[in-house]
Amino acid sequence: MENSPMDKYTAGFGMSLAITSVVNAIILVIKEKNDAVMSAMKAALGHHWTTHGVIVIIMFVVLGFVFSAMRLETKFDSHRTLKYIIWGVIIGGVITAGFFLPNLKLAEVMKY
C-alpha cells in the first residue's frame, strides 16, 4: 500500500481523533466514579451525557486546529497517523469496556 501525503488538516484532526478517543473514555470513567463530577456535569447542561458530548466535541475541534497549526503532516506520514488513530480508538474502547464489563451481568445481556 502506498504511503500517501496528507494535508495539514488531515494530520491535525487525525491526531485529535486519536487523543480525543482516549480522553472520552477517561472522562466517562471519572464521571461514573465521582458523584461530584457527575453532579457538576448534570448541572452544567441539564444531563451528564450532553455535557460529556460537548466537552469531547470542543476538545476534538480545538485540538484539531492546534495540531493542524503545528504542521504535523511534515512529521508524520499517513501510515503513522492511521496507526495513532487505530490505537487511540482501541485504547479508548478497552478503557470503556474494562470499566463496564465487570459490572455486566450475563442475564441482563441475554434479555436483549
MARDRENPA-818692 format. One record per residue (C-alpha): residue in one letter; x negated, z, y negated. Coordinates in steps of 0.001 Angstrom, whole numbers, plus 500000, padded with zeros to 6 digits. Example, Ala and Ser with C-alpha at 12.3 -4.5 7.8 and 13.67 -1.06 7.14 Angstrom:
BEGIN
a487700507800504500s486330507140501060
//
This chain:
BEGIN
m500000500000500000e498692499036496602n497984501724494045s499914500542491010p499229501514487416m501625503856485638d502673504159482055k502293507469480269y505939508476480732t505928507849484474a502872510047484911g504081512696482461f507596513030483803g506348512792487394m504180515853486841s507052517529485037l509263516933488077a506678518458490412i506298521610488323t509980521951487459s510934521765491144v508804524804491912v509838526737488788n513516526032489565a513142527803492914i511257530699491322i513999531164488704l516579531200491495v514772533947493399i514155536036490274k517755535912489086e519128536683492559k516800539666492998n517070541113489467d520514542184488232a519339542395484613v518172538777484673m521402537669486373s523492539503483762a521482538036480896m521876534534482298k525642535060482715a525918536348479153a523844533538477665l526076530575478566g529005532043480474h527697531524484000h524278532056485532w524179528556487056t524904526965483674t522037528876482095h519793528087485059g520575524370484777v519981524280481025i516623526046481413v515500523615484117i516628520506482206i514969521637478981m511784522509480861f511746519102482564v512161517215479284v509687519321477283l507013519256479995g507603515530480481f506843514775476846v503917517225476737f502339515689479844s503051512178478551a501173513015475361m498238514184477492r497935510620478855l497860511694482494e498041508068483645t494341507828482768k493549510788485047f496000510325487931d496861507210489875s500350506553491242h499486507847494716r498210511160493378t501260511586491135l503575510841494066k501753513412496201y502242516040493482i505942515202493249i506424515392497017w504533518675497304g506406520157494329v509754519336495923i508617520632499325i507292523892497876g510464524394495828g512583523729498914v510566526132501052i510854528881498429t514628528378498228a515111528156501987g512804531118502540f514938533171500199f518333532248501649l517664531748505367p517007535414506271n520425536308504840l522271533448506534k524461534368509454l524946531710512117a528656532494512434e529176531651508746v527443528303509141m529463527408512220k532766527863510311y531992524735508305
//
